[in-house]
Amino acid sequence: MGRRITLIQGHPDASPSHLGHALADAYARGAAAAGHAVERIDVAHLEFPLLRTAEEWRSGALPESLREPQAALGRADHLVLIYPLWTGTVPAVLKGFFEQVLRPDFVSPDANAGGAGARGLKGKSARVVVTLGMPAFVYRWVYLAHGVAAINRNVFKFCGVRSVRTTYIGGVGADRFDGEKWLRRMSDLGRRSA
């Protein structure tokens, strides 16, 4: 029996011409061919307000448009996040998405009872795929991948994800960039649910 995969396409532009959309499609095709169930969240297609106060985050109502995406996160065995690096980190709309769906009652349902509570994504695994214009090694070794590390640590691991693997796809847009190689790699990762 296959795994339940929730794929989060975090590019803020809904135009299908972006590499991130093709990577998500390749992953989903590979996963489906191997018998995995794939649910997809395209953040660019969602309408929701940004949170502006801590009180809104703690006790405000989750927007109706995000109820199903939040449930899909909860149902998944494996999470896949694909996004472009913008100003060293995730695009603002993707950060806003996480702030909305990862509210205290989802992340730690028992927190109001005074305990540490169960983490909303406990026991799941995740793959984070980041596309960037600069060479990947420059971002990883010169800039220490600070923005990606923050998402891996402060979103996924904080919420209970046991294993987070990261794929950096650098040099996007360069003359020698081999997009076909990366589409094949994503399809293989999908087949393996990795």
N, C-alpha and C positions, 0 to 999 in steps of 0.2 A: 504494500500500500504506500502511495506517495505521501509526501509532506504537504502541509498547508503553508503556502508562501504568500506573504503580502509584500508587494512591490510598490515602493513609494517613488514616483517620478517627481523630483523636486525642482525641475527647471521652471522658473516663473513664467516663461513664454510658452504658450500652448501650441505654437507653430510646430508642426511635425518635422521641420527641416533641421532641427538641432540634433547633434550627435547623441545627447542623452536619451532622446526619445527612441532612436534606433537601437541604442544599447538595451533599453528596457524591453523593446519588442523582441530583440534577439534572446534575452534572458527568458522572457515569458514563453517564447516558442520552444526553447530547449527544455524548460521545465515541464511544459504541457506534454511534449513528446515523450518524456520519461514517466508520465503518469502523476505528476505533482499537480495539485490544485493551486491556481494562481488568482489572487485578487489584486487588483491594481488601483492605486490612488494616484491620480494626476493632480498635484497641488494647484497647477495653473488653472484648472477648471473649477476650482472651489471658490465660493464667495463666503468670506467671513471677516468680521472686524478684528482689528488688532487689539490686544489687551492693553489697557493703559494704567491700571492700578493693581496692586497686590490683592486687594479685596475682590476685584473682578475675577482674578485667577483662582482665588480660594473658594469663593462661594457664588460666583456668577453662573448663569446657565450656559451650558455648552450649546453653541449655535446648532440649529437643526441640520444644517448642511454638513456638519462634522460628526454626527452621531454614527453613521454607517462607517466612515473611515476609522473612527475610534474603535468600533466593534471589530473591524477587520484586523486592526493591530492586536486586539485581544485574542482573536481566533487563530492567529498564525503560529506555526512552529518556527518559521524562519522569516526574517525581515530583510528586505533588500532596499537600500536607499541609494538612488542615483541622482547626483546633482552637479552643477558646474561650480567651481570655486569662484566666488565673487568677493573682492576686497579681502582676500585671505580666509574667508569662511563661507558659510552657507548664505544663499540669497535671503533677503529679509522676509519674503513671503513664506519660505520654508521654516524659518525660525518662528514666525508667527503661527504657523500650523502646529508646530510642536508645543508651543506655549498654550495653545487652545486645547489640544487633545490630551496632553499629559498633565491634567489637573490633579490635585491631591486625591480626589475620590477615585481616580483611575490608577494613579501611580501607587498609592498607598491606602487602600480602602479602609484599613483598620486604624489609621492614624488618629481619627477623631475619638477613638476609644482609649487613647493614651499609649498605644503600643507602636512598635515600629511598623507593623502592618506588612502585608504581602505586596511585593512590587508588582505593578501591573503587567510587566513584560517578563516576569520571572521564568527562567528556564529556557527561554527562546535563544536562538542564535541569530546573528546578523551579518550581513555583508554591506559595506559602505563603498560605493564606487564614486570617485571624484574625478571630474574632467577639469583640466587646467591648460592654459596656454603655455606656461613655462615648462621646462623639463621637470619631470616628477622628482628627480633627485635633488634639484635646487630647492623645491618646496619642502621636501622631507629633511634635508640635511642643513640647508642654510636657514630656512625659516622654521625649522623644527615641526612643520605640519601642525602648528598651533590651533588653527581653526578646526581641522578634522579631529584632532585629539580632543578638543572640547566637545564636539558632537558625540564622539565615541564614549567619552567618559561621563559627560554631564547629561546626556540624553539616554543612550542605550544602557550603559553599565549602571547608572544611577537607578534606572527603572527595572533592573533585575536581569538584563540580558547577560547570559553566562559567557558567551563567546562573540567577539566582534572582530571580523577580518576586514581589512581595507585594501582596495585596489585603486591605485593612482594611475590615471591615464593622462600623461603629460604630452606636451608638444602639439596639442590640438590646434589645427589651423596651419601648422608648419608644412613646408613643401614635402618633406619626407614622411609625414604622418601616415601610418598604415591603418586606416579605419576598418578595413575588412578583417585584419588580424584581430582587432578588438571585438568585432561582432562575433567572430568564431569563438573567441575566448568567453564572451558572455553567454553564448549558447551552451557551451560546455559547462560553465558554472551553473546554469539553469538546470541542465540535465542532472548534475550531481547535487543540486539543491545546496550549493556551497556559497 
